[in-house]
Amino acid sequence: MGKEPNDETSEGLNQLFEIINAKGDEGELREIVSRSSEKNNHKNHEDQS
């Protein structure tokens, strides 16, 4: 079962705030992108099931 649209919006906003708060810290930005990629890969596998 997929997430509700509001949950996805909330996750997207949280990610945006994390990026803003990273203030250019390359390591932190890479970690945020990596977590996002892992979530998207997991979501894609669920959608294909």
Biopython code that builds the backbone (N, CA, C, O; Angstrom):
import numpy as np
from Bio.PDB.StructureBuilder import StructureBuilder

atoms = [
    (1, "MET", "N", (0.847, -1.187, 0.000)),
    (1, "MET", "CA", (0.000, 0.000, 0.000)),
    (1, "MET", "C", (0.889, 1.246, 0.000)),
    (1, "MET", "O", (1.842, 1.322, 0.775)),
    (2, "GLY", "N", (0.588, 2.211, -0.853)),
    (2, "GLY", "CA", (1.402, 3.405, -0.994)),
    (2, "GLY", "C", (1.078, 4.453, 0.044)),
    (2, "GLY", "O", (0.126, 4.324, 0.813)),
    (3, "LYS", "N", (1.878, 5.476, 0.049)),
    (3, "LYS", "CA", (1.674, 6.564, 0.991)),
    (3, "LYS", "C", (0.619, 7.516, 0.458)),
    (3, "LYS", "O", (0.397, 7.623, -0.748)),
    (4, "GLU", "N", (-0.014, 8.191, 1.376)),
    (4, "GLU", "CA", (-0.988, 9.217, 1.020)),
    (4, "GLU", "C", (-0.259, 10.422, 0.425)),
    (4, "GLU", "O", (0.900, 10.665, 0.758)),
    (5, "PRO", "N", (-0.924, 11.177, -0.451)),
    (5, "PRO", "CA", (-0.286, 12.368, -1.039)),
    (5, "PRO", "C", (0.223, 13.353, 0.009)),
    (5, "PRO", "O", (1.277, 13.962, -0.176)),
    (6, "ASN", "N", (-0.515, 13.516, 1.111)),
    (6, "ASN", "CA", (-0.060, 14.442, 2.157)),
    (6, "ASN", "C", (1.237, 13.967, 2.800)),
    (6, "ASN", "O", (2.088, 14.782, 3.158)),
    (7, "ASP", "N", (1.394, 12.641, 2.951)),
    (7, "ASP", "CA", (2.626, 12.091, 3.516)),
    (7, "ASP", "C", (3.799, 12.375, 2.588)),
    (7, "ASP", "O", (4.883, 12.741, 3.044)),
    (8, "GLU", "N", (3.584, 12.206, 1.290)),
    (8, "GLU", "CA", (4.651, 12.469, 0.316)),
    (8, "GLU", "C", (5.011, 13.949, 0.302)),
    (8, "GLU", "O", (6.186, 14.298, 0.186)),
    (9, "THR", "N", (4.013, 14.823, 0.419)),
    (9, "THR", "CA", (4.273, 16.261, 0.461)),
    (9, "THR", "C", (5.075, 16.609, 1.702)),
    (9, "THR", "O", (6.019, 17.397, 1.636)),
    (10, "SER", "N", (4.705, 16.028, 2.828)),
    (10, "SER", "CA", (5.410, 16.276, 4.083)),
    (10, "SER", "C", (6.865, 15.822, 3.988)),
    (10, "SER", "O", (7.767, 16.529, 4.436)),
    (11, "GLU", "N", (7.094, 14.645, 3.407)),
    (11, "GLU", "CA", (8.466, 14.154, 3.240)),
    (11, "GLU", "C", (9.268, 15.086, 2.335)),
    (11, "GLU", "O", (10.436, 15.368, 2.599)),
    (12, "GLY", "N", (8.632, 15.556, 1.274)),
    (12, "GLY", "CA", (9.320, 16.473, 0.357)),
    (12, "GLY", "C", (9.686, 17.780, 1.027)),
    (12, "GLY", "O", (10.781, 18.303, 0.819)),
    (13, "LEU", "N", (8.779, 18.310, 1.827)),
    (13, "LEU", "CA", (9.067, 19.553, 2.545)),
    (13, "LEU", "C", (10.158, 19.350, 3.582)),
    (13, "LEU", "O", (11.025, 20.206, 3.757)),
    (14, "ASN", "N", (10.114, 18.210, 4.273)),
    (14, "ASN", "CA", (11.165, 17.920, 5.257)),
    (14, "ASN", "C", (12.526, 17.858, 4.574)),
    (14, "ASN", "O", (13.514, 18.376, 5.095)),
    (15, "GLN", "N", (12.573, 17.218, 3.401)),
    (15, "GLN", "CA", (13.833, 17.133, 2.666)),
    (15, "GLN", "C", (14.304, 18.533, 2.252)),
    (15, "GLN", "O", (15.494, 18.837, 2.333)),
    (16, "LEU", "N", (13.391, 19.365, 1.820)),
    (16, "LEU", "CA", (13.748, 20.727, 1.428)),
    (16, "LEU", "C", (14.351, 21.490, 2.611)),
    (16, "LEU", "O", (15.363, 22.175, 2.463)),
    (17, "PHE", "N", (13.724, 21.367, 3.789)),
    (17, "PHE", "CA", (14.261, 22.033, 4.976)),
    (17, "PHE", "C", (15.636, 21.487, 5.348)),
    (17, "PHE", "O", (16.502, 22.249, 5.781)),
    (18, "GLU", "N", (15.852, 20.191, 5.187)),
    (18, "GLU", "CA", (17.166, 19.618, 5.461)),
    (18, "GLU", "C", (18.212, 20.211, 4.532)),
    (18, "GLU", "O", (19.324, 20.525, 4.956)),
    (19, "ILE", "N", (17.855, 20.362, 3.271)),
    (19, "ILE", "CA", (18.789, 20.931, 2.291)),
    (19, "ILE", "C", (19.117, 22.379, 2.647)),
    (19, "ILE", "O", (20.276, 22.791, 2.588)),
    (20, "ILE", "N", (18.107, 23.140, 3.012)),
    (20, "ILE", "CA", (18.327, 24.542, 3.398)),
    (20, "ILE", "C", (19.230, 24.610, 4.625)),
    (20, "ILE", "O", (20.149, 25.426, 4.682)),
    (21, "ASN", "N", (18.963, 23.745, 5.608)),
    (21, "ASN", "CA", (19.740, 23.763, 6.843)),
    (21, "ASN", "C", (21.162, 23.244, 6.661)),
    (21, "ASN", "O", (22.029, 23.525, 7.489)),
    (22, "ALA", "N", (21.413, 22.495, 5.597)),
    (22, "ALA", "CA", (22.764, 21.975, 5.342)),
    (22, "ALA", "C", (23.734, 23.108, 5.036)),
    (22, "ALA", "O", (24.938, 22.960, 5.248)),
    (23, "LYS", "N", (23.239, 24.224, 4.545)),
    (23, "LYS", "CA", (24.032, 25.423, 4.279)),
    (23, "LYS", "C", (25.302, 25.136, 3.488)),
    (23, "LYS", "O", (26.371, 25.666, 3.789)),
    (24, "GLY", "N", (25.167, 24.283, 2.466)),
    (24, "GLY", "CA", (26.298, 24.042, 1.578)),
    (24, "GLY", "C", (27.271, 22.986, 2.054)),
    (24, "GLY", "O", (28.294, 22.761, 1.407)),
    (25, "ASP", "N", (26.981, 22.325, 3.176)),
    (25, "ASP", "CA", (27.850, 21.246, 3.667)),
    (25, "ASP", "C", (27.725, 20.071, 2.703)),
    (25, "ASP", "O", (26.715, 19.367, 2.689)),
    (26, "GLU", "N", (28.768, 19.872, 1.898)),
    (26, "GLU", "CA", (28.703, 18.873, 0.823)),
    (26, "GLU", "C", (28.410, 17.471, 1.352)),
    (26, "GLU", "O", (27.616, 16.743, 0.756)),
    (27, "GLY", "N", (29.027, 17.089, 2.443)),
    (27, "GLY", "CA", (28.798, 15.767, 3.012)),
    (27, "GLY", "C", (27.352, 15.576, 3.431)),
    (27, "GLY", "O", (26.755, 14.530, 3.177)),
    (28, "GLU", "N", (26.797, 16.581, 4.068)),
    (28, "GLU", "CA", (25.406, 16.498, 4.512)),
    (28, "GLU", "C", (24.452, 16.478, 3.320)),
    (28, "GLU", "O", (23.460, 15.750, 3.330)),
    (29, "LEU", "N", (24.748, 17.270, 2.299)),
    (29, "LEU", "CA", (23.912, 17.276, 1.104)),
    (29, "LEU", "C", (23.942, 15.918, 0.411)),
    (29, "LEU", "O", (22.908, 15.433, -0.049)),
    (30, "ARG", "N", (25.115, 15.305, 0.333)),
    (30, "ARG", "CA", (25.216, 13.971, -0.280)),
    (30, "ARG", "C", (24.402, 12.943, 0.510)),
    (30, "ARG", "O", (23.771, 12.063, -0.075)),
    (31, "GLU", "N", (24.418, 13.059, 1.829)),
    (31, "GLU", "CA", (23.650, 12.143, 2.675)),
    (31, "GLU", "C", (22.154, 12.310, 2.433)),
    (31, "GLU", "O", (21.426, 11.320, 2.360)),
    (32, "ILE", "N", (21.690, 13.545, 2.308)),
    (32, "ILE", "CA", (20.274, 13.815, 2.049)),
    (32, "ILE", "C", (19.869, 13.213, 0.712)),
    (32, "ILE", "O", (18.823, 12.571, 0.614)),
    (33, "VAL", "N", (20.684, 13.411, -0.316)),
    (33, "VAL", "CA", (20.383, 12.877, -1.643)),
    (33, "VAL", "C", (20.382, 11.354, -1.606)),
    (33, "VAL", "O", (19.523, 10.717, -2.216)),
    (34, "SER", "N", (21.332, 10.774, -0.899)),
    (34, "SER", "CA", (21.414, 9.322, -0.791)),
    (34, "SER", "C", (20.168, 8.753, -0.122)),
    (34, "SER", "O", (19.608, 7.765, -0.596)),
    (35, "ARG", "N", (19.731, 9.365, 0.973)),
    (35, "ARG", "CA", (18.514, 8.902, 1.659)),
    (35, "ARG", "C", (17.309, 9.018, 0.741)),
    (35, "ARG", "O", (16.461, 8.126, 0.714)),
    (36, "SER", "N", (17.226, 10.097, -0.005)),
    (36, "SER", "CA", (16.107, 10.300, -0.925)),
    (36, "SER", "C", (16.113, 9.232, -2.015)),
    (36, "SER", "O", (15.065, 8.692, -2.366)),
    (37, "SER", "N", (17.292, 8.931, -2.547)),
    (37, "SER", "CA", (17.399, 7.911, -3.588)),
    (37, "SER", "C", (16.974, 6.545, -3.058)),
    (37, "SER", "O", (16.285, 5.793, -3.748)),
    (38, "GLU", "N", (17.388, 6.223, -1.827)),
    (38, "GLU", "CA", (17.013, 4.937, -1.230)),
    (38, "GLU", "C", (15.498, 4.852, -1.053)),
    (38, "GLU", "O", (14.901, 3.809, -1.322)),
    (39, "LYS", "N", (14.871, 5.943, -0.602)),
    (39, "LYS", "CA", (13.417, 5.952, -0.426)),
    (39, "LYS", "C", (12.711, 5.786, -1.764)),
    (39, "LYS", "O", (11.728, 5.051, -1.863)),
    (40, "ASN", "N", (13.207, 6.465, -2.795)),
    (40, "ASN", "CA", (12.585, 6.365, -4.116)),
    (40, "ASN", "C", (12.742, 4.963, -4.695)),
    (40, "ASN", "O", (11.817, 4.442, -5.318)),
    (41, "ASN", "N", (13.897, 4.354, -4.494)),
    (41, "ASN", "CA", (14.099, 2.987, -4.979)),
    (41, "ASN", "C", (13.159, 2.030, -4.271)),
    (41, "ASN", "O", (12.585, 1.143, -4.903)),
    (42, "HIS", "N", (12.994, 2.199, -2.965)),
    (42, "HIS", "CA", (12.089, 1.350, -2.199)),
    (42, "HIS", "C", (10.652, 1.558, -2.673)),
    (42, "HIS", "O", (9.897, 0.597, -2.818)),
    (43, "LYS", "N", (10.279, 2.811, -2.912)),
    (43, "LYS", "CA", (8.925, 3.129, -3.376)),
    (43, "LYS", "C", (8.673, 2.517, -4.747)),
    (43, "LYS", "O", (7.593, 1.979, -4.991)),
    (44, "ASN", "N", (9.651, 2.590, -5.644)),
    (44, "ASN", "CA", (9.499, 2.023, -6.982)),
    (44, "ASN", "C", (9.299, 0.517, -6.925)),
    (44, "ASN", "O", (8.509, -0.031, -7.694)),
    (45, "HIS", "N", (10.007, -0.159, -6.022)),
    (45, "HIS", "CA", (9.846, -1.611, -5.878)),
    (45, "HIS", "C", (8.455, -1.941, -5.360)),
    (45, "HIS", "O", (7.861, -2.932, -5.783)),
    (46, "GLU", "N", (7.921, -1.120, -4.444)),
    (46, "GLU", "CA", (6.566, -1.346, -3.920)),
    (46, "GLU", "C", (5.537, -1.145, -5.024)),
    (46, "GLU", "O", (4.576, -1.908, -5.122)),
    (47, "ASP", "N", (5.730, -0.125, -5.855)),
    (47, "ASP", "CA", (4.787, 0.174, -6.935)),
    (47, "ASP", "C", (4.745, -0.951, -7.969)),
    (47, "ASP", "O", (3.707, -1.182, -8.590)),
    (48, "GLN", "N", (5.859, -1.649, -8.157)),
    (48, "GLN", "CA", (5.927, -2.718, -9.151)),
    (48, "GLN", "C", (5.318, -4.014, -8.637)),
    (48, "GLN", "O", (5.027, -4.915, -9.424)),
    (49, "SER", "N", (5.120, -4.119, -7.317)),
    (49, "SER", "CA", (4.566, -5.356, -6.725)),
    (49, "SER", "C", (3.088, -5.470, -6.981)),
    (49, "SER", "O", (2.461, -6.442, -6.558)),
]
sb = StructureBuilder()
sb.init_structure("model")
sb.init_model(0)
sb.init_chain("A")
sb.init_seg("    ")
for serial, (resi, resn, name, xyz) in enumerate(atoms, 1):
    if name == "N":
        sb.init_residue(resn, " ", resi, " ")
    sb.init_atom(name, np.array(xyz, "f"), 0.0, 1.0, " ", f" {name:<3s}", serial, name[0])
structure = sb.get_structure()
